[in-house]
Amino acid sequence: MIVVTRLNDSQFAINPDLIERIHESPDTTLVMLDGAKYIVTESLAEVIARITEYRARVINLASAMQDESEYQEHGRPQPVLRPVARALELAPDPVDPQPGGHSDSTRSK
């Protein structure tokens, strides 16, 4: 849940997974999946930052819980393989197998 503020300065918590869209014109309006609308004092950027922080906390907690359960099951921490985006950059190009990035047809003779 994220905490946002109504125009009357009262705060409330809302589930960001149920927000369909957010717009500013000029007030920030949260439009929910069920069609409900909430006008809040936070800017569009602030709401997005809170949603991002919320989701990062959820992922962090899930990772910590997974690490803890693996520790309890095996009596010691277990390595966890996580995808690395850089691995895609280092993979050879299947279309251009020549080292140096040039195929025979494009090299000058």
C-alpha positions in Angstrom: 0.0 0.0 0.0 1.1 3.6 -0.6 -0.1 6.5 1.4 -1.5 9.6 -0.4 -3.2 12.8 0.7 -6.6 14.0 -0.2 -7.2 17.7 -0.9 -8.6 18.1 2.6 -5.2 16.9 4.0 -6.5 13.6 5.2 -4.2 10.7 4.3 -5.3 7.2 3.1 -3.6 4.1 1.9 -4.3 2.7 -1.5 -3.2 -0.5 -3.3 -1.1 0.6 -6.3 -1.8 -2.6 -8.1 -5.4 -1.5 -8.5 -4.6 1.9 -10.1 -5.4 1.9 -13.8 -4.0 5.3 -14.7 -2.8 8.6 -13.1 -3.2 12.0 -14.7 -2.5 15.6 -13.8 -4.8 18.3 -15.1 -4.0 20.3 -12.9 -4.8 18.1 -9.8 -3.4 14.6 -9.7 -6.2 12.0 -10.2 -5.8 8.3 -9.5 -8.3 6.3 -11.6 -8.8 2.8 -10.2 -9.6 -0.4 -12.1 -13.2 -0.2 -10.8 -13.6 3.3 -12.1 -13.3 5.1 -8.7 -11.3 8.3 -8.9 -9.3 9.9 -6.1 -7.8 13.4 -6.3 -4.6 13.7 -4.3 -2.2 16.5 -3.4 0.9 14.6 -4.5 2.3 15.3 -8.0 2.2 12.6 -10.7 6.0 12.1 -10.2 5.6 11.7 -6.5 2.9 9.1 -6.9 5.0 7.2 -9.4 8.0 7.3 -7.1 5.9 5.9 -4.2 4.6 3.1 -6.4 8.2 2.3 -7.5 9.4 2.3 -3.9 6.5 0.1 -2.8 7.3 -2.5 -5.6 11.0 -2.4 -4.7 10.1 -3.2 -1.1 7.9 -6.1 -2.1 10.7 -7.6 -4.3 13.2 -7.0 -1.5 11.0 -8.7 1.1 10.3 -11.6 -1.2 14.0 -12.1 -1.9 14.8 -12.0 1.8 12.1 -14.5 2.5 13.4 -16.8 -0.2 17.0 -16.5 1.1 15.7 -17.2 4.7 13.7 -20.3 3.6 16.7 -21.7 1.7 18.9 -21.1 4.8 16.4 -23.0 7.0 16.1 -25.9 4.5 19.8 -26.4 4.0 21.4 -25.0 7.1 23.5 -22.5 5.2 22.9 -19.8 2.6 22.5 -21.1 -0.9 23.6 -19.3 -4.0 20.8 -17.9 -6.0 21.2 -17.4 -9.8 19.7 -14.2 -11.0 19.4 -13.0 -14.6 22.0 -10.5 -15.7 21.1 -8.1 -18.5 24.7 -7.7 -19.5 24.9 -11.3 -20.6 22.8 -10.5 -23.7 25.3 -7.8 -24.7 28.2 -10.3 -24.5 26.6 -13.0 -26.6 28.0 -13.4 -30.1 25.9 -12.1 -32.9 24.4 -15.2 -34.7 24.0 -13.3 -37.9 27.7 -12.1 -38.0 29.9 -14.9 -36.7 33.2 -13.2 -37.8 35.4 -11.7 -35.1 35.6 -7.9 -35.3 31.9 -7.6 -36.4 32.4 -7.8 -40.2 31.3 -10.6 -42.4 33.4 -11.5 -45.5 30.9 -9.8 -47.8 31.2 -6.4 -46.1 35.0 -6.3 -45.8 36.9 -4.2 -48.3 39.1 -6.1 -50.7 
